[in-house]
Amino acid sequence: MAAGFSSLWLVSLLAGTGVLFGGPGDDPPPGVPNPIGPDGKYTPALMFTTKAYHDEAFRLVLQEANRVATELRLPEKLPITEADLVERFINAFGYAHVQKAIGNVTTRNYTYYVSQGNRFSYLEGTHQAKDCRRYQRLYTWPLSRMDTNEAYQLASQCLAALSMDVLALNRDCVLVVEPDNDYVHPPQGKFVPVYYVYWRKRGTETGRVGDVPAGVRVFTPEKALLQLRVEDPKYILRAPLVFTNLHFLLSQTNVPVRPTTTVRP
């Protein structure tokens, strides 16, 4: 009934976590094996999928990547087609159903993730380290030129363009804007105008992923977006990806496809 299964080690690991199912409303279509057992733990059906589901999920993720690239006016050749991709990843249906993380596609410039609530949630520049080395070489400035307000404006405009709830982030969280220290390392008394703009949960003091519902990395002189991540789906107002024919895609008339052994966000 389930697809060929090559990730027993993964299911065995997850089975011990006791993660509970989301509720009756999240039941898979009739006839599809449930990735959550009666005891509330993962079953081997976590890796159940079919080729028809995989292909439709890929089409939807690629379509969403085109919407994002258009909304942000990213430096991409549009429309992005399958031939333009250097990598693609679609989670097995069982895993995507539980985690609400469908998959991602990568061009030479960006990776587009649908990883939170079946919605677009992350954008990662594929050559941030290389770009930041160039920025540091050409744009090492005195601290007097630092403009955190410009960085915030650019970051919030990017989020708003993608229908992320900037008003709610500002209301619920503490805004932090600081020069990036992951990719650039200027000498003392200098900075490079690569900024990390993030929203930290009130009452927390660290930058742990779980404490940061959203973060954006920008390079202000070129108004370049390097990274954008929204970790909490309640701040994602854009529509989720919808499968209009899920029962057919997962029916037993479809030939199952063996998933890869790596599960990605």
Secondary structure, DSSP 4 states (H G I P E B T S, - for coil): -PPP---HHHHHHHHTT-PPP--GGGPPPTTSPPSB-TTSSB-GGGG---HHHHHHHHHHHHHHHHHHHHHHT-S--SS--GGG-SEEEE--HHHHHHH---EEEE-SSEEEEEEETTEEEEEEETTHHHHHHHHHHH--EEGGG--HHHHHHHHHHHHHHTTB-HHHHHHHEEEEEEE--SS--PPTTEE-SEEEEEEEETT--S--GGG-SEEEEEEGGGTEEEEEEE--GGGB-SPPP--TTHHHHTSTTSPP-PPPS----
